[in-house]
Amino acid sequence: MNRSATPNNVLHRVVTLSAPAQKLPMPTVYLDRDKYLAGYFNPNMPERLTMAWEWPAGVPVPDTVTITVTGQIYKLRDNVYGASGWFDRDPVATVDLPVEKAP
């Protein structure tokens, strides 16, 4: 949940997928309520989302992937510039999920 005073879009940094040796592109994020592409998230408004990663052609699909959720902290004033921003924290959750292989 965005607890700042302004919209933000840090989701692609907060939720990561274990990847093959190649770097995966950023995921596409959809709002579950209307299936539109998610842009910035509004303060204090929880949203249900779906994230989709494009898998590289020719790379075998694993049986499971690991999703890691990293914490973020919002600071009204940072210690260096005195500006507001979101700052990375330690991972707060990890889950291994099975991958359904489409034909």
C-alpha positions as YAML, in Angstrom:
chain: A
units: angstrom
residues:
- id: 1
  name: MET
  ca: [0.00, 0.00, 0.00]
- id: 2
  name: ASN
  ca: [1.30, 3.43, -0.93]
- id: 3
  name: ARG
  ca: [1.48, 5.39, 2.34]
- id: 4
  name: SER
  ca: [2.94, 8.58, 0.88]
- id: 5
  name: ALA
  ca: [1.12, 11.74, -0.14]
- id: 6
  name: THR
  ca: [1.72, 11.22, -3.87]
- id: 7
  name: PRO
  ca: [1.19, 8.41, -6.39]
- id: 8
  name: ASN
  ca: [4.14, 6.14, -7.17]
- id: 9
  name: ASN
  ca: [5.10, 3.10, -9.22]
- id: 10
  name: VAL
  ca: [7.70, 1.11, -7.30]
- id: 11
  name: LEU
  ca: [6.01, -2.26, -7.76]
- id: 12
  name: HIS
  ca: [8.49, -3.54, -10.35]
- id: 13
  name: ARG
  ca: [11.26, -3.05, -7.77]
- id: 14
  name: VAL
  ca: [9.31, -4.53, -4.86]
- id: 15
  name: VAL
  ca: [8.17, -7.82, -6.44]
- id: 16
  name: THR
  ca: [10.87, -9.79, -8.25]
- id: 17
  name: LEU
  ca: [10.89, -13.14, -10.00]
- id: 18
  name: SER
  ca: [13.79, -15.58, -9.97]
- id: 19
  name: ALA
  ca: [15.07, -15.47, -13.52]
- id: 20
  name: PRO
  ca: [17.17, -17.49, -15.91]
- id: 21
  name: ALA
  ca: [20.72, -16.33, -16.68]
- id: 22
  name: GLN
  ca: [19.23, -13.67, -18.98]
- id: 23
  name: LYS
  ca: [17.69, -10.62, -17.36]
- id: 24
  name: LEU
  ca: [13.90, -10.61, -17.64]
- id: 25
  name: PRO
  ca: [12.22, -7.41, -18.80]
- id: 26
  name: MET
  ca: [10.11, -5.54, -16.27]
- id: 27
  name: PRO
  ca: [6.72, -7.22, -15.77]
- id: 28
  name: THR
  ca: [3.47, -5.90, -17.16]
- id: 29
  name: VAL
  ca: [1.14, -5.05, -14.27]
- id: 30
  name: TYR
  ca: [-2.66, -5.13, -14.62]
- id: 31
  name: LEU
  ca: [-5.34, -3.87, -12.23]
- id: 32
  name: ASP
  ca: [-7.55, -6.85, -11.32]
- id: 33
  name: ARG
  ca: [-10.65, -4.66, -10.97]
- id: 34
  name: ASP
  ca: [-10.79, -3.64, -14.65]
- id: 35
  name: LYS
  ca: [-7.85, -5.39, -16.38]
- id: 36
  name: TYR
  ca: [-6.25, -2.06, -17.41]
- id: 37
  name: LEU
  ca: [-2.51, -1.54, -17.26]
- id: 38
  name: ALA
  ca: [-1.48, -0.32, -13.84]
- id: 39
  name: GLY
  ca: [0.27, 3.00, -13.72]
- id: 40
  name: TYR
  ca: [0.93, 4.90, -10.54]
- id: 41
  name: PHE
  ca: [-0.62, 3.70, -7.31]
- id: 42
  name: ASN
  ca: [-2.56, 6.16, -5.22]
- id: 43
  name: PRO
  ca: [-1.90, 6.83, -1.55]
- id: 44
  name: ASN
  ca: [-3.75, 4.64, 0.98]
- id: 45
  name: MET
  ca: [-5.72, 2.83, -1.74]
- id: 46
  name: PRO
  ca: [-5.03, -0.92, -1.80]
- id: 47
  name: GLU
  ca: [-5.20, -2.54, -5.25]
- id: 48
  name: ARG
  ca: [-5.29, -6.15, -6.37]
- id: 49
  name: LEU
  ca: [-2.86, -6.65, -9.24]
- id: 50
  name: THR
  ca: [-1.69, -9.26, -11.71]
- id: 51
  name: MET
  ca: [1.94, -9.24, -12.82]
- id: 52
  name: ALA
  ca: [3.08, -10.91, -16.06]
- id: 53
  name: TRP
  ca: [6.69, -11.50, -17.07]
- id: 54
  name: GLU
  ca: [7.66, -12.25, -20.68]
- id: 55
  name: TRP
  ca: [9.89, -15.32, -20.75]
- id: 56
  name: PRO
  ca: [12.85, -15.27, -23.21]
- id: 57
  name: ALA
  ca: [12.44, -17.46, -26.30]
- id: 58
  name: GLY
  ca: [14.56, -20.58, -26.29]
- id: 59
  name: VAL
  ca: [15.06, -20.57, -22.52]
- id: 60
  name: PRO
  ca: [13.60, -23.65, -20.82]
- id: 61
  name: VAL
  ca: [10.70, -22.91, -18.48]
- id: 62
  name: PRO
  ca: [11.44, -24.09, -14.92]
- id: 63
  name: ASP
  ca: [9.07, -26.22, -12.86]
- id: 64
  name: THR
  ca: [8.99, -23.55, -10.13]
- id: 65
  name: VAL
  ca: [9.89, -19.88, -9.78]
- id: 66
  name: THR
  ca: [10.68, -17.91, -6.67]
- id: 67
  name: ILE
  ca: [8.86, -14.62, -6.03]
- id: 68
  name: THR
  ca: [10.51, -12.23, -3.58]
- id: 69
  name: VAL
  ca: [8.76, -9.24, -2.03]
- id: 70
  name: THR
  ca: [11.08, -6.53, -0.79]
- id: 71
  name: GLY
  ca: [10.03, -3.91, 1.73]
- id: 72
  name: GLN
  ca: [10.08, -0.21, 0.92]
- id: 73
  name: ILE
  ca: [10.13, 2.74, 3.26]
- id: 74
  name: TYR
  ca: [8.81, 6.19, 2.41]
- id: 75
  name: LYS
  ca: [10.75, 9.10, 3.89]
- id: 76
  name: LEU
  ca: [9.45, 12.62, 3.70]
- id: 77
  name: ARG
  ca: [13.07, 13.82, 3.79]
- id: 78
  name: ASP
  ca: [16.06, 11.65, 3.01]
- id: 79
  name: ASN
  ca: [19.40, 12.04, 4.79]
- id: 80
  name: VAL
  ca: [21.37, 13.19, 1.75]
- id: 81
  name: TYR
  ca: [19.25, 15.60, -0.30]
- id: 82
  name: GLY
  ca: [16.37, 16.43, 2.04]
- id: 83
  name: ALA
  ca: [13.91, 15.21, -0.58]
- id: 84
  name: SER
  ca: [11.09, 12.70, -0.24]
- id: 85
  name: GLY
  ca: [11.38, 9.25, -1.77]
- id: 86
  name: TRP
  ca: [10.98, 5.50, -1.52]
- id: 87
  name: PHE
  ca: [13.98, 3.53, -0.31]
- id: 88
  name: ASP
  ca: [14.72, -0.19, -0.52]
- id: 89
  name: ARG
  ca: [14.58, -2.41, 2.52]
- id: 90
  name: ASP
  ca: [15.26, -6.09, 3.16]
- id: 91
  name: PRO
  ca: [13.12, -8.88, 1.65]
- id: 92
  name: VAL
  ca: [9.96, -9.46, 3.69]
- id: 93
  name: ALA
  ca: [8.54, -12.54, 1.92]
- id: 94
  name: THR
  ca: [9.61, -15.29, -0.46]
- id: 95
  name: VAL
  ca: [7.42, -17.94, -2.05]
- id: 96
  name: ASP
  ca: [8.12, -20.78, -4.50]
- id: 97
  name: LEU
  ca: [5.33, -21.21, -7.05]
- id: 98
  name: PRO
  ca: [4.76, -23.98, -9.60]
- id: 99
  name: VAL
  ca: [4.79, -22.94, -13.27]
- id: 100
  name: GLU
  ca: [2.00, -24.12, -15.53]
- id: 101
  name: LYS
  ca: [3.46, -24.75, -18.98]
- id: 102
  name: ALA
  ca: [1.22, -23.68, -21.85]
- id: 103
  name: PRO
  ca: [1.40, -25.63, -25.12]
...
